[in-house]
């Protein structure tokens, strides 16, 4: 028969919290879910910040180059390209961040719904803009493509570098 090892005063018993740690009412699963939710939210904040920085730089560069290459029409093309890229890319990131603590089904429904609305609105905007000639279409297309593709790459980088735990430790 073995006897348990004597417990030193520094070791907590099963009824005590470790010294310096306040006991909480949250269950271990809740604490772990909150930690994962915080990590996911941090990834989306990083993606949104990087996208805003990209589109801010693209706005300055696009307007400058658009003015040099196509005058006022180039400026309008760059402004509209950045605006549409911001709406298209930004709403996806915001939708994901708002549903970070929801179920995967809810997140998928919100993201898919927002994507569908964006596609319909983009089609309407492009159909309306087709009839106007106050903007340079080449500048518009280049700025829009650089904005959307650049944002997608920055989203990928944020997720790839994000520190989201695969295993939630027991509290």
Secondary structure as UniProt FT lines:
FT   TURN            9..10
FT   TURN            14..15
FT   TURN            19..20
FT   HELIX           28..70
FT   HELIX           72..98
FT   TURN            99..101
FT   HELIX           104..129
FT   TURN            130..131
FT   HELIX           137..161
//
